[in-house]
Amino acid sequence: MTTNPLYISFVWHMHQPYYKDPSTDVYRLPWVRLHGTKDYLDMLEIVKEFPAIKQNFNLVPSLLEQLSDYTENNAKDAYLEASRKKVSDLGSDDKVFILENFFLANWETMIKPFPRYYELLVKRGTHFIKGDLVRRVKYFTDAEFLDLQVLFNLCWVDPFFRQNDAFLKMLVEKGRDYTEEEKNLLLQKQMEILKRIIPAYREMAASGQVELSPSPFYHPITPLLCDTDIARVAMPKVNLPRQRFSYPEDAVRQIEMGLAYFEKIFGYRPTGMWPSEGSVSEQVLKSMSSAGIRWVATDEGVLAHSLRKSLRDSSGNMTDPQALYRPYRFEDVSIVFRDHTLSDLIGFVYSQWDSKRAAEDLLAKLLHIRNSMPMDRPRLVSIILDGENAWEHYKNDGRDFFQYLYEGLSREERLKTTTVSEFITRHDRGERLDYLHPGSWINANYGIWIGHEEDNLSWDYLADARKRLDLFQKEHPGVNLEKAWKSIYIAEGSDWNWWYGDEHTTETQEEFDELFRLNLMQVYREMGKEIPPELFVPVLRHDRGVAPTLLIRGFIRPAIDGLVTSYYEWYQGAQLDVKKSGGSMHKSESLITTIYYGFNRDSLFLRLDPKIPFDQFEDGTEFSVITTSPSQIKITVPVKGRKIRAALYEKTDDSWVASKELSDVAVLDIFEIGIPFADLKARENDEIHLFISIRAGTEEIERCPWRGHICINVPTPDFEALMWY
């Protein structure tokens, strides 16, 4: 037997963003539940089959909290509710939602293995325009929608469970024509799997075969919480947010919350921590050391910058293996640095290979590493990557690859798997680093999360809310602001900015954007403050303005009398379907059906058509036309009353100050108002951004449009003449 094995430490990072909508307590996206049935439990089940294999699992507390919410509190998500609904009760909106979202799975490995599922995908179309789904719904039968409800949830159950559970195996073999009872039993099976996850990790950790570690609670980039200016160390020319965000106490709080929650769930204090996205800095390591953390992990790129030397040549070949394959120490915390190449091979390359060949290739590369350096001391190769997202690209959800890999590692005496704590305790705590480069596991910088226009805008919104909450707390020390602080900590998570900027895209990008802003809105609600209008405008650049159904084609001169005096008086104006623009805060029905707008040389005109007569509106209801650019103006009009007047306010020092009254307004069958551009402080070619807020007393009950704003360019005198060309 060899006395000098090469030690390998796998760290599987299990993480999901916090998907709960704070205004409804419903999870907007289903990935905690679906990855729960596909990835979290089977990763442990495979390890259990190979007693010689030791592994590390990083469990982000925000993931654990959501898993517990499903299993202990019967949490709901939008996709689960759409699955539970009887097919006979599905409305047209439900069916559009299902057709749009129930094919969110890897088509090759998760949909094509189910012939009926792939048949429905082809029928829906592999490419579609969202607006076209309303028409396509008509071509799907109730039986097809029921099959789609079942197959979407079934494909997200790990193949191992589908093969070894009699009921799930029957569903796979049946393939189509499912019943409501079978669907409900499938959803119950999902919950049964979810309930096994945390106890299974607790049991495996107690056995010593796996080591568990948390991350800071809501997965923030803690160095940026300490000081966004630190981004300039790795990116000297980066464009930073307008406001410097510097709250090191939030980084400490996220770390401490993560450790405390882990201890609550598993009954002991962990010794290791995976910093979110491998993001480290000297200040963060000091905080982690103070919290009792004994080891952390990050990327080899951070080590190269810390040592101020290259570890690989221009072709990516390792030139200094002795420098990488060992731990280091900073602030008495051991740091292991992952082999970036090996980790990415598992995460992004091997899924396209034959499973046996991929496992053999990884084993050969590990043996090559062992042979490339003197084994005069224990050496450690760290392989660290997401433990959930890669496997849907593998055949059989990666199980075949793992079985070949673990079998090979179990037989090979020159290679030995270990937990990080075991290695640093028994073999090597690491040589001291004099300098720790601030960076992450992506490009050894923080460029994914800061620097792009969208990233910086989100940091500014976060800074505004954080600053106001801090001040409010000091002025009202007796007020319970626990929910507000929770929303701040959620908004500090890394996942929102992952999707901002140009680096990454996803089908559900709008949901991430909205969840970020909803959490900031919740902060203002908890303080009893007016929500800043910019939070209703998407951070995503392509989604800020709302396109009308019909565009402005010429000047209009409507009679402001609250009546449809003539069809042609609004004919040259723009028309916006409120429901299609998301105008009702996701309610099924809006109080307003259509918005018309247009202008002449001097004034802007708005018309709102109600769904029910205005005299049926709740007493005290008022409309507010609010502009956020070029100036912050609010024009408020009560819906009921003998004498309708519009009050114009200007925003000054965070307060609305009354300025004047406008008389060119009417509320009868429709709402109409004329507003001089001068009163909006808008000049020729200025772009006006506006929305309409409907309030009943102090509560906003509707905003049109909900996402974004209406964009109107102030015309030049020759606008009408130009429209003829």
Secondary structure by P-SEA (a helix, b strand, c coil): cccccbbbbbbbbbbbccccccccccccccaaaaaaacccaaaaaaaaacccccbbbbbcaaaaaaaaaaaccccccaaaaaaacccccccaaaaaaaaaccccccccccccccaaaaaaaaaacccccccccccccccccaaaaaaaaaaaaaaaccaaaaaccaaaaaaaaacccccaaaaaaaaaaaaaaaaaaaaaaaaaaaaccbbbbbccccccccccccccccccccccccccccbbbbcaaaaaaaaaaaaaaaaaaccccccccccccccccaaaaaaaaaacccbbbbcaaaaaaaaccccccccccccccccccbbbbcccbbbbbcaaaaaaaaacccccccaaaaaaaaaaaaaaaaaacccccbbbbbbbcccccccccccccaaaaaaaaaaaaaacccbbbbcaaaaaacccccccccbbbbbcccccccccccccaaaaaaaaaaaaaaaaaaaaaaacccccaaaaaaaaaaaacccccccccccccccaaaaaaaaaaaaaaaaaaaaccccccccccccccccccccccccccbbbbbccccccccccccccbbbbccccccccccccccccccccccccccbbbbbbbbccccccccccbbbbbccccccbbbbbbbccccbbbbbbbbbcccbbbbcccccccccccbbbbbbbcccccccccbbbbbbbbbbccccccccccccbbbbbcccccaaaaaaac
